Amino acid sequence: MATLTIRNVPEKLHMLLKESAAQHRRSVNNEVKCSLERVLVAHRVGSQEFLAEVDALHKRMPRVHLTEEFLRTANNEGRS
């Protein structure tokens, strides 16, 4: 496993990390690893997986029909 050293961490960020670590009952080191993993790993989804999730959601909600016209109207209403 690699070692990472982070220098010149702003005091406010360090304080936020310590508070978050305490809330999650982790060390600051483990809180940093979990935070990095959440940002860099958990949100990356391949296009095929994303489309499969959309398809599954659509099958659970068959009465929802989002046409291009509906979306355009909703978008225009939001601008007024």
Distance bins in CASP14 RR format, pairs under 12 A and 6 or more apart:
PFRMAT RR
TARGET T0000
AUTHOR 0000-0000-0000
RMODE 2
METHOD distances of the structure
MODEL  1
1 33 0 0 0 0 0 1 0 0 0 0 0
2 33 0 0 0 0 0 1 0 0 0 0 0
3 29 0 0 0 0 0 1 0 0 0 0 0
3 33 0 0 0 0 0 1 0 0 0 0 0
4 29 0 0 0 0 1 0 0 0 0 0 0
4 32 0 0 0 0 1 0 0 0 0 0 0
4 33 0 0 0 0 1 0 0 0 0 0 0
4 36 0 0 0 0 1 0 0 0 0 0 0
5 29 0 0 0 0 0 1 0 0 0 0 0
5 32 0 0 0 0 0 1 0 0 0 0 0
6 13 0 0 0 0 1 0 0 0 0 0 0
6 14 0 0 0 0 1 0 0 0 0 0 0
6 17 0 0 0 0 0 1 0 0 0 0 0
6 28 0 0 0 0 0 1 0 0 0 0 0
6 29 0 0 0 0 0 1 0 0 0 0 0
6 32 1 0 0 1 0 0 0 0 0 0 0
6 33 0 0 0 0 0 1 0 0 0 0 0
6 35 0 0 0 0 0 1 0 0 0 0 0
6 36 0 0 0 0 0 1 0 0 0 0 0
7 14 0 0 0 0 0 1 0 0 0 0 0
8 14 0 0 0 0 0 1 0 0 0 0 0
9 15 0 0 0 0 1 0 0 0 0 0 0
9 16 0 0 0 0 0 1 0 0 0 0 0
9 17 1 0 0 1 0 0 0 0 0 0 0
9 18 0 0 0 0 0 1 0 0 0 0 0
9 28 0 0 0 0 0 1 0 0 0 0 0
9 32 0 0 0 0 1 0 0 0 0 0 0
10 16 0 0 0 0 1 0 0 0 0 0 0
10 17 0 0 0 0 0 1 0 0 0 0 0
11 17 0 0 0 0 0 1 0 0 0 0 0
11 18 0 0 0 0 0 1 0 0 0 0 0
12 18 0 0 0 0 0 1 0 0 0 0 0
12 19 0 0 0 0 0 1 0 0 0 0 0
13 19 0 0 0 0 0 1 0 0 0 0 0
13 20 0 0 0 0 0 1 0 0 0 0 0
13 28 0 0 0 0 0 1 0 0 0 0 0
13 31 0 0 0 0 0 1 0 0 0 0 0
13 32 0 0 0 0 0 1 0 0 0 0 0
13 35 0 0 0 0 0 1 0 0 0 0 0
14 20 0 0 0 0 0 1 0 0 0 0 0
14 21 0 0 0 0 0 1 0 0 0 0 0
14 28 1 0 0 1 0 0 0 0 0 0 0
14 31 0 0 0 0 0 1 0 0 0 0 0
14 32 0 0 0 0 0 1 0 0 0 0 0
15 21 0 0 0 0 0 1 0 0 0 0 0
15 22 0 0 0 0 0 1 0 0 0 0 0
15 28 0 0 0 0 0 1 0 0 0 0 0
16 22 0 0 0 0 0 1 0 0 0 0 0
16 23 0 0 0 0 0 1 0 0 0 0 0
16 28 0 0 0 0 0 1 0 0 0 0 0
16 31 0 0 0 0 1 0 0 0 0 0 0
16 32 0 0 0 0 0 1 0 0 0 0 0
16 35 0 0 0 0 1 0 0 0 0 0 0
17 23 0 0 0 0 0 1 0 0 0 0 0
17 24 0 0 0 0 0 1 0 0 0 0 0
17 26 0 0 0 0 1 0 0 0 0 0 0
17 27 0 0 0 0 0 1 0 0 0 0 0
17 28 1 0 1 0 0 0 0 0 0 0 0
17 29 0 0 0 0 1 0 0 0 0 0 0
17 30 0 0 0 0 0 1 0 0 0 0 0
17 31 1 0 1 0 0 0 0 0 0 0 0
17 32 1 0 0 1 0 0 0 0 0 0 0
17 33 0 0 0 0 0 1 0 0 0 0 0
17 34 0 0 0 0 0 1 0 0 0 0 0
17 35 1 0 0 1 0 0 0 0 0 0 0
17 36 0 0 0 0 0 1 0 0 0 0 0
18 24 0 0 0 0 0 1 0 0 0 0 0
18 26 0 0 0 0 0 1 0 0 0 0 0
18 27 0 0 0 0 1 0 0 0 0 0 0
18 28 1 0 1 0 0 0 0 0 0 0 0
18 29 0 0 0 0 0 1 0 0 0 0 0
18 31 0 0 0 0 1 0 0 0 0 0 0
18 32 0 0 0 0 0 1 0 0 0 0 0
19 26 0 0 0 0 0 1 0 0 0 0 0
19 28 0 0 0 0 0 1 0 0 0 0 0
19 31 0 0 0 0 1 0 0 0 0 0 0
20 26 0 0 0 0 1 0 0 0 0 0 0
20 27 0 0 0 0 0 1 0 0 0 0 0
20 28 0 0 0 0 1 0 0 0 0 0 0
20 30 0 0 0 0 0 1 0 0 0 0 0
20 31 1 0 1 0 0 0 0 0 0 0 0
20 32 0 0 0 0 1 0 0 0 0 0 0
20 34 0 0 0 0 1 0 0 0 0 0 0
20 35 1 0 0 1 0 0 0 0 0 0 0
20 38 0 0 0 0 0 1 0 0 0 0 0
21 27 1 0 0 1 0 0 0 0 0 0 0
21 28 1 0 1 0 0 0 0 0 0 0 0
21 29 0 0 0 0 1 0 0 0 0 0 0
21 30 1 0 0 1 0 0 0 0 0 0 0
21 31 1 1 0 0 0 0 0 0 0 0 0
21 32 0 0 0 0 1 0 0 0 0 0 0
21 33 0 0 0 0 0 1 0 0 0 0 0
21 34 0 0 0 0 1 0 0 0 0 0 0
21 35 0 0 0 0 1 0 0 0 0 0 0
22 28 0 0 0 0 1 0 0 0 0 0 0
22 30 0 0 0 0 0 1 0 0 0 0 0
22 31 0 0 0 0 1 0 0 0 0 0 0
23 31 0 0 0 0 1 0 0 0 0 0 0
23 34 0 0 0 0 0 1 0 0 0 0 0
24 30 0 0 0 0 1 0 0 0 0 0 0
24 31 1 0 0 1 0 0 0 0 0 0 0
24 32 0 0 0 0 0 1 0 0 0 0 0
24 33 0 0 0 0 0 1 0 0 0 0 0
24 34 1 0 0 1 0 0 0 0 0 0 0
24 35 0 0 0 0 1 0 0 0 0 0 0
24 38 0 0 0 0 0 1 0 0 0 0 0
25 31 0 0 0 0 1 0 0 0 0 0 0
25 34 0 0 0 0 0 1 0 0 0 0 0
26 32 0 0 0 0 1 0 0 0 0 0 0
26 33 0 0 0 0 1 0 0 0 0 0 0
26 34 1 0 0 1 0 0 0 0 0 0 0
26 35 0 0 0 0 1 0 0 0 0 0 0
27 33 0 0 0 0 1 0 0 0 0 0 0
27 34 0 0 0 0 0 1 0 0 0 0 0
28 34 0 0 0 0 0 1 0 0 0 0 0
28 35 0 0 0 0 0 1 0 0 0 0 0
29 35 0 0 0 0 0 1 0 0 0 0 0
29 36 0 0 0 0 0 1 0 0 0 0 0
30 36 0 0 0 0 0 1 0 0 0 0 0
30 37 0 0 0 0 0 1 0 0 0 0 0
31 37 0 0 0 0 0 1 0 0 0 0 0
31 38 0 0 0 0 0 1 0 0 0 0 0
32 38 0 0 0 0 0 1 0 0 0 0 0
32 39 0 0 0 0 0 1 0 0 0 0 0
32 40 0 0 0 0 0 1 0 0 0 0 0
33 39 0 0 0 0 0 1 0 0 0 0 0
33 40 0 0 0 0 0 1 0 0 0 0 0
33 41 0 0 0 0 0 1 0 0 0 0 0
34 40 0 0 0 0 0 1 0 0 0 0 0
34 41 0 0 0 0 0 1 0 0 0 0 0
34 42 0 0 0 0 1 0 0 0 0 0 0
35 41 0 0 0 0 0 1 0 0 0 0 0
35 42 0 0 0 0 0 1 0 0 0 0 0
36 42 0 0 0 0 0 1 0 0 0 0 0
36 43 0 0 0 0 0 1 0 0 0 0 0
37 43 0 0 0 0 0 1 0 0 0 0 0
37 44 0 0 0 0 0 1 0 0 0 0 0
38 44 0 0 0 0 0 1 0 0 0 0 0
43 50 0 0 0 0 0 1 0 0 0 0 0
44 50 0 0 0 0 0 1 0 0 0 0 0
45 51 0 0 0 0 1 0 0 0 0 0 0
45 52 0 0 0 0 1 0 0 0 0 0 0
45 53 1 0 0 1 0 0 0 0 0 0 0
45 54 0 0 0 0 0 1 0 0 0 0 0
46 52 0 0 0 0 1 0 0 0 0 0 0
46 53 0 0 0 0 1 0 0 0 0 0 0
46 54 0 0 0 0 0 1 0 0 0 0 0
47 53 0 0 0 0 0 1 0 0 0 0 0
47 54 0 0 0 0 0 1 0 0 0 0 0
48 54 0 0 0 0 0 1 0 0 0 0 0
48 55 0 0 0 0 0 1 0 0 0 0 0
49 55 0 0 0 0 0 1 0 0 0 0 0
49 56 0 0 0 0 0 1 0 0 0 0 0
50 56 0 0 0 0 0 1 0 0 0 0 0
50 57 0 0 0 0 0 1 0 0 0 0 0
51 57 0 0 0 0 0 1 0 0 0 0 0
51 58 0 0 0 0 0 1 0 0 0 0 0
52 58 0 0 0 0 0 1 0 0 0 0 0
52 59 0 0 0 0 0 1 0 0 0 0 0
53 59 0 0 0 0 0 1 0 0 0 0 0
53 60 0 0 0 0 0 1 0 0 0 0 0
54 60 0 0 0 0 0 1 0 0 0 0 0
54 61 0 0 0 0 0 1 0 0 0 0 0
54 64 0 0 0 0 0 1 0 0 0 0 0
54 66 0 0 0 0 0 1 0 0 0 0 0
55 61 0 0 0 0 0 1 0 0 0 0 0
55 62 0 0 0 0 0 1 0 0 0 0 0
56 62 0 0 0 0 0 1 0 0 0 0 0
57 64 0 0 0 0 1 0 0 0 0 0 0
57 66 0 0 0 0 0 1 0 0 0 0 0
58 64 1 0 0 1 0 0 0 0 0 0 0
58 65 0 0 0 0 1 0 0 0 0 0 0
58 66 0 0 0 0 1 0 0 0 0 0 0
64 70 0 0 0 0 0 1 0 0 0 0 0
65 71 0 0 0 0 0 1 0 0 0 0 0
66 72 0 0 0 0 0 1 0 0 0 0 0
66 73 0 0 0 0 0 1 0 0 0 0 0
66 74 0 0 0 0 1 0 0 0 0 0 0
66 75 0 0 0 0 0 1 0 0 0 0 0
67 73 0 0 0 0 1 0 0 0 0 0 0
67 74 0 0 0 0 0 1 0 0 0 0 0
68 74 0 0 0 0 0 1 0 0 0 0 0
68 75 0 0 0 0 0 1 0 0 0 0 0
69 75 0 0 0 0 0 1 0 0 0 0 0
69 76 0 0 0 0 0 1 0 0 0 0 0
70 76 0 0 0 0 0 1 0 0 0 0 0
70 77 0 0 0 0 0 1 0 0 0 0 0
71 77 0 0 0 0 0 1 0 0 0 0 0
71 78 0 0 0 0 0 1 0 0 0 0 0
72 78 0 0 0 0 0 1 0 0 0 0 0
72 79 0 0 0 0 0 1 0 0 0 0 0
73 79 0 0 0 0 0 1 0 0 0 0 0
73 80 0 0 0 0 0 1 0 0 0 0 0
74 80 0 0 0 0 0 1 0 0 0 0 0
END
